[in-house]
């Protein structure tokens, strides 16, 4: 969700829902193929067409997209990362104003790349990564461990992220809109430290990961 009343106009909300979620982890990549989960049950016996690779429940509409596990496309190496496999979900190429992907990092994998003028949000789904960044001519270092640690990096912030263990991150990137006149600065946090708030007439709780000022 993007709005004007938050840091850099880059508002990020976490919906805490009941039920299981399917997240591809670094351990999952130990399979012979990322598509084993789709094809492993197939035999020579007749199967419904919906079980075959190429058939998907995914849909991309004008103002939303649903990307289901069977239609994920793995890319390695992920551009701008070393030792990392990516699963790209959303990009400006399909009409969005941001890019969203999962970065599956091996041990010692790293990134220091973000396109010029792009703000970057990274949420650790599992594993442990070290982060060093420079802001206002001061060098900062921190450890982000999952699940739940996250960082927002203002555009053009020099940084280096390195995986201390095999790790999986959710990454959202967007071109910074300076016309909003909002202040841009780095935010490091942990989702578990934030208060969950109910949403009227809904079955989920809401957490605001970035400050409103």
C-alpha positions as CSV (number, residue, x, y, z in Angstrom):
1,X,0.0,0.0,0.0
2,X,1.4,3.4,-0.9
3,X,0.3,6.7,0.6
4,X,1.3,10.2,1.2
5,X,1.2,10.2,5.0
6,X,4.3,8.1,5.6
7,X,8.1,8.1,5.3
8,X,9.1,8.9,1.7
9,X,5.5,8.1,0.5
10,X,6.6,4.5,0.8
11,X,3.9,3.0,3.1
12,X,4.2,-0.6,4.0
13,X,1.5,-2.6,5.8
14,X,1.7,-6.1,7.1
15,X,-1.5,-8.2,7.2
16,X,-1.4,-10.9,9.8
17,X,-3.8,-13.6,8.7
18,X,-4.9,-16.9,10.1
19,X,-4.0,-20.0,8.1
20,X,-0.8,-21.4,6.5
21,X,1.1,-19.6,3.8
22,X,3.4,-21.1,1.1
23,X,6.8,-19.5,1.2
24,X,9.7,-20.8,-0.8
25,X,12.8,-21.1,1.5
26,X,16.5,-21.6,0.9
27,X,16.1,-25.2,2.1
28,X,13.4,-25.8,-0.6
29,X,16.1,-25.0,-3.2
30,X,17.8,-28.3,-2.3
31,X,15.2,-30.0,-4.6
32,X,16.4,-31.3,-7.9
33,X,14.2,-28.6,-9.5
34,X,12.3,-25.7,-8.2
35,X,9.3,-27.2,-10.0
36,X,9.4,-30.6,-8.2
37,X,6.5,-29.5,-6.0
38,X,4.3,-29.2,-9.1
39,X,5.5,-32.2,-11.0
40,X,6.6,-34.8,-8.4
41,X,3.1,-36.4,-8.1
42,X,2.6,-36.8,-11.9
43,X,2.6,-40.3,-13.4
44,X,1.5,-41.8,-16.6
45,X,-2.0,-42.1,-15.3
46,X,-4.6,-39.6,-16.5
47,X,-4.5,-36.5,-14.5
48,X,-6.7,-33.3,-14.5
49,X,-5.3,-30.6,-16.7
50,X,-5.0,-28.3,-13.7
51,X,-2.3,-30.5,-12.3
52,X,0.0,-30.0,-15.3
53,X,2.8,-27.4,-15.5
54,X,1.5,-24.5,-17.6
55,X,-1.9,-24.3,-16.0
56,X,-2.2,-21.7,-13.3
57,X,-4.6,-19.9,-11.0
58,X,-2.5,-16.7,-11.3
59,X,-4.2,-13.6,-12.7
60,X,-2.9,-10.1,-13.4
61,X,-5.6,-7.4,-13.5
62,X,-5.6,-3.6,-13.9
63,X,-5.3,-2.9,-10.1
64,X,-4.2,-6.2,-8.6
65,X,-2.3,-9.4,-9.3
66,X,-2.5,-12.9,-7.8
67,X,0.7,-14.9,-8.3
68,X,0.2,-18.5,-7.2
69,X,3.1,-20.9,-6.4
70,X,2.7,-23.1,-9.5
71,X,3.4,-20.1,-11.8
72,X,6.5,-18.7,-10.1
73,X,9.6,-18.3,-12.3
74,X,13.0,-18.8,-10.7
75,X,15.9,-16.7,-11.9
76,X,19.6,-17.3,-11.0
77,X,21.7,-15.4,-10.5
78,X,19.4,-12.5,-9.4
79,X,20.6,-9.3,-11.0
80,X,22.6,-7.2,-8.6
81,X,23.0,-10.1,-6.1
82,X,25.7,-12.8,-5.8
83,X,24.8,-16.4,-4.8
84,X,21.1,-15.6,-4.9
85,X,18.1,-17.1,-6.7
86,X,15.2,-14.8,-7.3
87,X,11.4,-15.2,-7.7
88,X,10.0,-12.0,-9.3
89,X,6.3,-11.4,-8.7
90,X,5.6,-7.8,-9.8
91,X,7.4,-5.3,-12.0
92,X,6.6,-2.1,-13.8
93,X,6.5,-4.2,-17.0
94,X,3.0,-5.3,-16.0
95,X,1.9,-1.8,-15.1
96,X,2.9,-1.6,-11.4
97,X,4.8,1.3,-9.9
98,X,7.1,-1.0,-7.9
99,X,9.0,-4.3,-8.1
100,X,8.5,-7.1,-5.6
101,X,10.5,-10.3,-5.4
102,X,11.9,-13.0,-3.1
103,X,15.7,-13.3,-2.8
104,X,16.8,-16.8,-1.8
105,X,20.4,-16.3,-0.6
106,X,23.0,-18.9,0.0
107,X,25.6,-18.5,2.8
108,X,27.9,-15.5,2.1
109,X,25.6,-14.3,-0.8
110,X,25.4,-10.5,-0.9
111,X,24.1,-7.4,-2.6
112,X,25.1,-3.8,-2.6
113,X,23.1,-2.9,-5.7
114,X,20.0,-0.7,-5.9
115,X,19.3,1.2,-9.1
116,X,19.8,5.0,-8.8
117,X,16.9,6.8,-7.2
118,X,15.2,3.6,-6.0
119,X,14.1,3.1,-2.4
120,X,14.4,-0.5,-1.1
121,X,12.5,-2.4,1.6
122,X,13.8,-5.9,2.7
123,X,12.0,-8.2,5.1
124,X,13.8,-11.3,6.4
125,X,11.5,-14.4,6.1
126,X,14.2,-16.8,7.5
127,X,17.9,-16.9,8.1
128,X,20.3,-14.2,9.3
129,X,21.9,-11.4,7.4
130,X,24.4,-8.6,8.2
131,X,23.7,-5.0,7.0
132,X,26.1,-2.1,6.8
133,X,25.0,1.2,5.4
134,X,26.2,4.8,5.4
135,X,23.8,7.7,6.2
136,X,24.7,11.3,6.9
137,X,28.4,10.3,6.5
138,X,28.0,7.9,9.4
139,X,28.6,4.1,8.9
140,X,26.1,1.8,10.6
141,X,26.1,-1.9,11.1
142,X,23.3,-4.3,12.2
143,X,22.2,-7.9,12.1
144,X,18.8,-8.8,10.7
145,X,17.4,-12.2,11.7
146,X,14.3,-13.8,10.6
147,X,11.5,-14.2,10.6
148,X,10.5,-10.6,11.2
149,X,13.5,-8.2,10.9
150,X,13.3,-5.6,8.2
151,X,15.0,-2.5,6.8
152,X,13.9,0.4,4.6
153,X,16.7,2.0,2.8
154,X,16.3,5.5,1.4
155,X,17.2,6.0,-2.3
156,X,20.9,6.0,-3.1
157,X,21.9,4.8,0.4
158,X,25.3,3.0,0.1
159,X,24.8,-0.4,1.7
160,X,26.1,-4.0,1.8
161,X,23.8,-6.9,2.7
162,X,25.5,-10.3,3.4
163,X,23.9,-13.6,4.3
164,X,25.4,-15.1,7.5
165,X,23.3,-18.2,7.0
166,X,21.1,-19.4,4.0
167,X,18.4,-16.8,4.1
168,X,15.2,-15.8,2.3
169,X,14.1,-12.1,2.0
170,X,11.1,-10.4,0.6
171,X,12.2,-7.3,-1.3
172,X,10.1,-4.3,-2.5
173,X,11.7,-1.6,-4.6
174,X,10.3,1.6,-6.0
175,X,11.5,4.8,-7.7
176,X,11.5,7.5,-5.1
177,X,9.0,10.3,-5.7
178,X,10.6,13.5,-4.5
179,X,7.6,15.6,-5.5
180,X,5.8,14.5,-2.3
181,X,8.3,16.6,-0.2
182,X,8.6,14.0,2.4
183,X,11.7,13.2,4.5
184,X,13.7,10.1,3.5
185,X,15.7,8.1,6.0
186,X,16.7,4.5,6.9
187,X,14.4,2.5,9.1
188,X,15.4,-0.7,10.8
189,X,12.9,-2.7,12.8
190,X,11.3,-6.0,13.8
191,X,7.7,-6.9,13.0
192,X,7.3,-8.7,16.4
193,X,7.9,-5.5,18.2
194,X,5.0,-3.7,16.6
195,X,1.4,-3.6,17.8
196,X,-1.2,-5.5,15.8
197,X,-4.4,-3.5,15.2
198,X,-7.8,-4.9,14.2
199,X,-9.4,-3.9,10.9
200,X,-13.1,-3.2,11.1
201,X,-15.2,-5.9,9.4
202,X,-12.1,-8.0,8.4
203,X,-10.5,-11.2,9.7
204,X,-7.0,-10.0,9.9
205,X,-4.8,-7.7,12.0
206,X,-2.7,-4.8,10.7
207,X,0.8,-3.7,11.5
208,X,2.4,-0.6,10.1
209,X,6.1,-1.3,9.5
210,X,7.1,2.2,8.6
211,X,6.5,5.4,10.7
212,X,3.8,7.8,9.5
213,X,5.9,11.0,9.9
